[in-house]
Amino acid sequence: MVIAYALINCDLDHKSEVMKKLSQLPGILELVQLDAAYDILIKLELETVEELKETIKGHLRKMPHIRNSIALVAIEGKGTFVEQE
């Protein structure tokens, strides 16, 4: 399994439309609106790196009203980090 996150900037007038289209992509686990430098955060989980590439390059980055995006691929997950005192 490959887990990745993507930060997305979109045309704000079309944010709802973009979020609806993003929710239909394969492997979407989470979809969150942000009030930050980026407009949307998604979490994806796919079987292979090739599937991830196809989803990001072949679908997400070709969607209308998406201005830019950055994909972050998780190398290793250990769950939630909590510092012990």
Rosetta constraint file for C-alpha pairs under 8 A:
AtomPair CA 1 CA 45 HARMONIC 6.62 0.50
AtomPair CA 1 CA 46 HARMONIC 5.74 0.50
AtomPair CA 1 CA 47 HARMONIC 4.53 0.50
AtomPair CA 1 CA 48 HARMONIC 6.16 0.50
AtomPair CA 2 CA 45 HARMONIC 5.56 0.50
AtomPair CA 2 CA 46 HARMONIC 5.27 0.50
AtomPair CA 2 CA 47 HARMONIC 5.95 0.50
AtomPair CA 2 CA 48 HARMONIC 5.94 0.50
AtomPair CA 2 CA 49 HARMONIC 6.36 0.50
AtomPair CA 2 CA 52 HARMONIC 7.49 0.50
AtomPair CA 2 CA 73 HARMONIC 7.60 0.50
AtomPair CA 2 CA 74 HARMONIC 7.32 0.50
AtomPair CA 3 CA 43 HARMONIC 7.29 0.50
AtomPair CA 3 CA 44 HARMONIC 5.67 0.50
AtomPair CA 3 CA 45 HARMONIC 4.50 0.50
AtomPair CA 3 CA 46 HARMONIC 6.61 0.50
AtomPair CA 3 CA 73 HARMONIC 6.18 0.50
AtomPair CA 3 CA 74 HARMONIC 5.52 0.50
AtomPair CA 4 CA 43 HARMONIC 5.86 0.50
AtomPair CA 4 CA 44 HARMONIC 5.25 0.50
AtomPair CA 4 CA 45 HARMONIC 6.51 0.50
AtomPair CA 4 CA 71 HARMONIC 6.83 0.50
AtomPair CA 4 CA 72 HARMONIC 5.46 0.50
AtomPair CA 4 CA 73 HARMONIC 4.22 0.50
AtomPair CA 4 CA 74 HARMONIC 5.51 0.50
AtomPair CA 5 CA 41 HARMONIC 6.98 0.50
AtomPair CA 5 CA 42 HARMONIC 5.54 0.50
AtomPair CA 5 CA 43 HARMONIC 4.49 0.50
AtomPair CA 5 CA 44 HARMONIC 6.15 0.50
AtomPair CA 5 CA 71 HARMONIC 5.78 0.50
AtomPair CA 5 CA 72 HARMONIC 5.05 0.50
AtomPair CA 5 CA 73 HARMONIC 6.39 0.50
AtomPair CA 5 CA 74 HARMONIC 7.76 0.50
AtomPair CA 6 CA 41 HARMONIC 5.71 0.50
AtomPair CA 6 CA 42 HARMONIC 5.29 0.50
AtomPair CA 6 CA 43 HARMONIC 6.62 0.50
AtomPair CA 6 CA 69 HARMONIC 6.62 0.50
AtomPair CA 6 CA 70 HARMONIC 5.52 0.50
AtomPair CA 6 CA 71 HARMONIC 4.31 0.50
AtomPair CA 6 CA 72 HARMONIC 6.00 0.50
AtomPair CA 7 CA 38 HARMONIC 6.06 0.50
AtomPair CA 7 CA 39 HARMONIC 7.45 0.50
AtomPair CA 7 CA 40 HARMONIC 5.87 0.50
AtomPair CA 7 CA 41 HARMONIC 4.77 0.50
AtomPair CA 7 CA 42 HARMONIC 6.75 0.50
AtomPair CA 7 CA 69 HARMONIC 5.47 0.50
AtomPair CA 7 CA 70 HARMONIC 5.31 0.50
AtomPair CA 7 CA 71 HARMONIC 6.55 0.50
AtomPair CA 8 CA 38 HARMONIC 5.63 0.50
AtomPair CA 8 CA 39 HARMONIC 5.84 0.50
AtomPair CA 8 CA 40 HARMONIC 5.07 0.50
AtomPair CA 8 CA 41 HARMONIC 6.35 0.50
AtomPair CA 8 CA 66 HARMONIC 7.08 0.50
AtomPair CA 8 CA 67 HARMONIC 7.69 0.50
AtomPair CA 8 CA 68 HARMONIC 5.99 0.50
AtomPair CA 8 CA 69 HARMONIC 4.34 0.50
AtomPair CA 8 CA 70 HARMONIC 6.68 0.50
AtomPair CA 9 CA 38 HARMONIC 5.14 0.50
AtomPair CA 9 CA 39 HARMONIC 5.08 0.50
AtomPair CA 9 CA 40 HARMONIC 6.66 0.50
AtomPair CA 9 CA 66 HARMONIC 6.02 0.50
AtomPair CA 9 CA 67 HARMONIC 5.48 0.50
AtomPair CA 9 CA 68 HARMONIC 5.32 0.50
AtomPair CA 9 CA 69 HARMONIC 6.16 0.50
AtomPair CA 10 CA 14 HARMONIC 7.31 0.50
AtomPair CA 10 CA 15 HARMONIC 6.42 0.50
AtomPair CA 10 CA 18 HARMONIC 7.49 0.50
AtomPair CA 10 CA 39 HARMONIC 6.60 0.50
AtomPair CA 10 CA 65 HARMONIC 5.47 0.50
AtomPair CA 10 CA 66 HARMONIC 4.22 0.50
AtomPair CA 10 CA 67 HARMONIC 5.04 0.50
AtomPair CA 10 CA 68 HARMONIC 7.07 0.50
AtomPair CA 11 CA 15 HARMONIC 6.35 0.50
AtomPair CA 11 CA 65 HARMONIC 5.27 0.50
AtomPair CA 11 CA 66 HARMONIC 6.48 0.50
AtomPair CA 11 CA 67 HARMONIC 6.81 0.50
AtomPair CA 14 CA 18 HARMONIC 6.17 0.50
AtomPair CA 14 CA 65 HARMONIC 6.61 0.50
AtomPair CA 15 CA 19 HARMONIC 6.09 0.50
AtomPair CA 16 CA 20 HARMONIC 6.20 0.50
AtomPair CA 17 CA 21 HARMONIC 6.33 0.50
AtomPair CA 18 CA 22 HARMONIC 6.05 0.50
AtomPair CA 18 CA 63 HARMONIC 7.84 0.50
AtomPair CA 18 CA 64 HARMONIC 7.81 0.50
AtomPair CA 18 CA 65 HARMONIC 6.98 0.50
AtomPair CA 18 CA 66 HARMONIC 7.42 0.50
AtomPair CA 19 CA 23 HARMONIC 6.11 0.50
AtomPair CA 19 CA 31 HARMONIC 7.53 0.50
AtomPair CA 19 CA 40 HARMONIC 7.90 0.50
AtomPair CA 20 CA 24 HARMONIC 6.85 0.50
AtomPair CA 21 CA 25 HARMONIC 7.08 0.50
AtomPair CA 22 CA 28 HARMONIC 7.82 0.50
AtomPair CA 22 CA 31 HARMONIC 7.91 0.50
AtomPair CA 22 CA 60 HARMONIC 7.23 0.50
AtomPair CA 23 CA 28 HARMONIC 6.43 0.50
AtomPair CA 23 CA 31 HARMONIC 7.01 0.50
AtomPair CA 24 CA 28 HARMONIC 7.63 0.50
AtomPair CA 25 CA 55 HARMONIC 7.15 0.50
AtomPair CA 25 CA 59 HARMONIC 7.75 0.50
AtomPair CA 25 CA 60 HARMONIC 7.98 0.50
AtomPair CA 26 CA 46 HARMONIC 7.72 0.50
AtomPair CA 26 CA 55 HARMONIC 7.15 0.50
AtomPair CA 27 CA 44 HARMONIC 5.04 0.50
AtomPair CA 27 CA 45 HARMONIC 4.93 0.50
AtomPair CA 27 CA 46 HARMONIC 5.34 0.50
AtomPair CA 28 CA 42 HARMONIC 6.97 0.50
AtomPair CA 28 CA 43 HARMONIC 5.99 0.50
AtomPair CA 28 CA 44 HARMONIC 4.51 0.50
AtomPair CA 28 CA 45 HARMONIC 6.57 0.50
AtomPair CA 29 CA 42 HARMONIC 7.43 0.50
AtomPair CA 29 CA 43 HARMONIC 5.41 0.50
AtomPair CA 29 CA 44 HARMONIC 5.39 0.50
AtomPair CA 29 CA 45 HARMONIC 6.72 0.50
AtomPair CA 30 CA 41 HARMONIC 7.90 0.50
AtomPair CA 30 CA 42 HARMONIC 5.40 0.50
AtomPair CA 30 CA 43 HARMONIC 4.97 0.50
AtomPair CA 30 CA 44 HARMONIC 7.16 0.50
AtomPair CA 31 CA 40 HARMONIC 7.17 0.50
AtomPair CA 31 CA 41 HARMONIC 5.90 0.50
AtomPair CA 31 CA 42 HARMONIC 4.53 0.50
AtomPair CA 31 CA 43 HARMONIC 6.67 0.50
AtomPair CA 32 CA 40 HARMONIC 5.66 0.50
AtomPair CA 32 CA 41 HARMONIC 5.15 0.50
AtomPair CA 32 CA 42 HARMONIC 6.32 0.50
AtomPair CA 33 CA 39 HARMONIC 5.93 0.50
AtomPair CA 33 CA 40 HARMONIC 4.63 0.50
AtomPair CA 33 CA 41 HARMONIC 6.48 0.50
AtomPair CA 34 CA 38 HARMONIC 6.51 0.50
AtomPair CA 34 CA 39 HARMONIC 4.89 0.50
AtomPair CA 34 CA 40 HARMONIC 5.35 0.50
AtomPair CA 34 CA 41 HARMONIC 6.91 0.50
AtomPair CA 35 CA 39 HARMONIC 6.31 0.50
AtomPair CA 46 CA 51 HARMONIC 6.35 0.50
AtomPair CA 46 CA 52 HARMONIC 6.10 0.50
AtomPair CA 47 CA 51 HARMONIC 6.77 0.50
AtomPair CA 47 CA 52 HARMONIC 7.99 0.50
AtomPair CA 48 CA 52 HARMONIC 6.45 0.50
AtomPair CA 49 CA 53 HARMONIC 6.13 0.50
AtomPair CA 50 CA 54 HARMONIC 6.19 0.50
AtomPair CA 51 CA 55 HARMONIC 6.16 0.50
AtomPair CA 52 CA 56 HARMONIC 6.13 0.50
AtomPair CA 53 CA 57 HARMONIC 5.64 0.50
AtomPair CA 53 CA 58 HARMONIC 7.29 0.50
AtomPair CA 54 CA 58 HARMONIC 4.74 0.50
AtomPair CA 54 CA 59 HARMONIC 6.85 0.50
AtomPair CA 55 CA 59 HARMONIC 5.16 0.50
AtomPair CA 55 CA 60 HARMONIC 6.25 0.50
AtomPair CA 56 CA 60 HARMONIC 4.91 0.50
AtomPair CA 56 CA 61 HARMONIC 6.08 0.50
AtomPair CA 56 CA 71 HARMONIC 7.75 0.50
AtomPair CA 57 CA 61 HARMONIC 5.44 0.50
AtomPair CA 57 CA 62 HARMONIC 7.21 0.50
AtomPair CA 58 CA 62 HARMONIC 6.53 0.50
AtomPair CA 59 CA 63 HARMONIC 6.37 0.50
AtomPair CA 61 CA 66 HARMONIC 6.95 0.50
AtomPair CA 61 CA 68 HARMONIC 7.44 0.50
AtomPair CA 61 CA 69 HARMONIC 7.24 0.50
AtomPair CA 62 CA 66 HARMONIC 7.78 0.50
